[in-house]
């Protein structure tokens, strides 16, 4: 009788062998889960000790067909092995799917996720949900949904969110935010059930919170669904099994182990808000939350070291395979001990390797007790020897292939084929499945394979430098090619996954040059507004660079700048500012006063201060940056044009049009000469100058510049880029000034749609689009439509920019114009105080607000909804 096939063999570190104490720990905890909070238990130990086996056994016992005494539990598994840590919100999706499989409905989280996804990720594919009831519709066909919505089935099974909310009090805002999403008709009650929870996503005026705040609220939303279930089923409790939690810290953007990162923050937030839940962690290390006072008491006495197997357990496992020869079983057990000596416990991973060794020897008729001896003292040395022996069993071709693949975090069939072809390892293509069946290999849901960490580290430690280097180089080239796109329009999730694998391999080549490489390859993510993934890469890069290089290394500064840029573009000015300030301080300390890198940091920080309304703080930085560029590069260099534009933007915002105009004109001339008339950089200068001319009333001069800028930008970035929205705003303003309100309205509407989808509905740029559209509606006497837009613009401005920002004053002034005198007066007074402080007494905006306030104080009505008289002056929005 031939020995069992490898794929049929159980795995010692994956199957369960009786561990009475851990089972008792779980049983005690499961029957004492509190109704008003979450409980935590942690099983930790070195890799290969059978933590996953224990996890799977507990799932089996608590699941259908298991121990009926656990029938009151609803359990979910979060298996982090092989899952890419590209987006912390996906951690919640995985948990959500686990509980959905257990029969729990999660409508609040699903709707909140859809809203957050629309706000922060634009057209990125929506995650696949288990048992979904909500999906994004595609195109104009009402019965067409994306790949995540095939569950809708026939066209009678769904309806559009925009229609469904009409009869549901308090959730009408969903029609605006999820108008192109479809729901299962039978789930309409979900909308009513979730309305109170969903209100947390909005502020008091109904404005959606910024994307980074929406993400922070998602754990709370998931907790509300779980709490709702527990409240409705008081005799039931929830269990969340989390396997290989250490991977959150290794790959979640933290760099150094156990440093807080967004993935861990989401987990803590979820558990802190959930009732009736037992969270059971399986990890190589103790859960580091015990250092936090909020979790110290919960973890006290509840972190349990999982040691090796007892001899009797190991022998029972081997006999069940079956390995019938008692002498061979004893030899296998001795060779699988953590260290030399009969008293040492059996290491489950080593037991797996010994079983595979036995399988290969048995096939050749060579199995004998002496073939399983491992002559080494320490655990590491014993493991390395055993791994080398198992690899030799498979022959040189497969051994070499696995050795070369070990340098990658994960590999799929295409990466396997790359290694086979590049190095001529001469293994059949179906050997990929043979590798997948090995006990130390795990297959992820996306089809990628990964070696057990202990095995991978051991194999890599034995590679000679040439094999290690050439393997990394080949796989890096492979994944880099898969990550590259001709245009950001072509970017898919597959490209992003390949990019993360490439980043890991590029880092393995060394810290030098990593930041330059990352800057180039991550650009399509940033252009496509996939900010969460780009931020994770740069946050991780910053930690890695700071660890590997000295703290003020130029690459550290570049990482600070890039991370700050991503936070800035998402409207998180408070988060971005310390990184910009730190980068500038480091450059000023390390470099000459007139270094070009210092000028770059000056411009970056100045732009942020300008966006925050701190014009006084921004101006000297702009002037310094321009002086450096002119002195070092000359007056006609493209970088000088950038500084000219930045200073001109600031002067324009301050109302100093006379000084701003020649700077804009100089910048435009430089860029046309350097890049040509159709370059995106030229388009920015065209738009800026057009905005200034419009502010000066020179509409005829501004219009052709706007038209040119729009054509160039749409061709360069596509019709839905944020820069297109800025130009549309300027262009529409010109049309209004020329009396063409009908032509302006679709441009303003398109600009608002682009801004909301690409930057988020609570981004500061959205304030500009809301104010502009509301201003047009007011001019057309559609005051009832204009008022909620002004209110929303004000709410966003106060939230994201602060109560003393000039754009907040703009929104106050504009909203006041639609109120009666009693309601308008305090708003005008607030707006005037802001303008006088931030802009000065003689700024055009200050004068407009002062005139509007004087009209109110004199008793003249500004707006009369009865007669429709309209005399207030809406403020222009500065170009961005």
Helices and strands as residue ranges (DSSP letters): G 6-8, H 20-30, E 38-44, H 51-62, G 68-70, E 73-79, H 88-101, H 107-121, E 134-136, G 147-152, E 158-160, H 161-164, G 165-167, H 173-177, E 181-184, G 185-187, H 188-198, G 199-201, H 211-232, E 237-243, H 246-251, H 262-273, E 277-283, G 288-291, H 293-299, E 303-305, H 311-319, H 326-335, H 348-363, G 369-372, H 379-393, H 395-405, H 413-423, H 431-436, E 441-443, E 449-451, H 453-462, H 465-483, G 488-490, H 493-508, H 514-521, H 523-527, H 531-548, H 554-569, H 573-590, H 596-611, H 615-632, H 638-653, H 657-675, H 680-695, H 699-717, H 722-737, H 741-759, H 764-779, H 783-800, H 806-816, H 821-838, H 844-857
